[in-house]
Amino acid sequence: MLILVTGAYGQLGNEIKELQVNYPEWNFHFTDVDTLDITNENAVENCFTKNKFDFVINCAAYTAVDKAETDQETAAKVNVLAPELLGRYSKQTGAKVIQVSTDYVFAGNSYLPYSEDHPVSPQGIYGKTKLDGELRCIQENPQAIIIRTSWLYSTFGNNFVKTMLRLAKERGELGVVYDQVGTPTYAADLAQTILRIIELTEMSEDKFVPGVYHFSNEGVASWYDFAQAIFEISGVSCKVNPVLSDQFPTPAKRPHFSVLNKSKIRNTFGIEIPYWKESLKICLDRLEK
């Protein structure tokens, strides 16, 4: 089994690297922009010609939500063109694709958790390019699984958890928005789910069910709740004040509600999904060590 993992330096890519020890019989081919430019068709074609991949996990993404509003060309290359090319060459060589996407494909004005068939309506360039990437990937390779996730954090890279811990050291008080609601997702849990899908497929080909899926941890929180939990669990003394989004104007509009319905991925693959606070405890414990 040979698995291509793109975006290997990111949160999700690094978590997959950590988990590879549990799959000694699999070979992982980790790449990032310095070893494979997935927006360059010749480079992608050469990579697929040289290697007979069974699976492609595309963890690479342009995730600078605000910057995407002005840097639209780069966002489109990474979020649209790359999934299209990975879809095309995986189809030609018989590989299956798992493409990671986002809650930003929705308008964020629902009050019920978003299911996979809910109408999409991205509000910014980041969401629009990620949605286009989903569509192009599936068009090129119908044997693709798209996994939308939300509020990703881990012990790797830059994320909300690390930012809060850093700011708490610098200040005794923080204002955090409470009118944006979603679910924090520990990247290690998402990585484990992706590898579980591959494991099931290895056991039986018909276990791979292409289509769009949602994955986040269980439960619901605002960013304010998330910050409070980070400080409570880690024993950090920092006062958190709830503030409205309009007190923090940003170039890109954030979804006010982005809770994802996970019943499809749970039922299709028999996935156990941990509650967000339980996973946060594990992450904070790892960060402390």
Summary of the structure (lengths in Angstrom):
residues: 289
radius of gyration: 18.6
end to end distance: 32.9
largest distance: 55.9
contacts: 984
relative contact order: 0.16
helix: 46%
strand: 18%
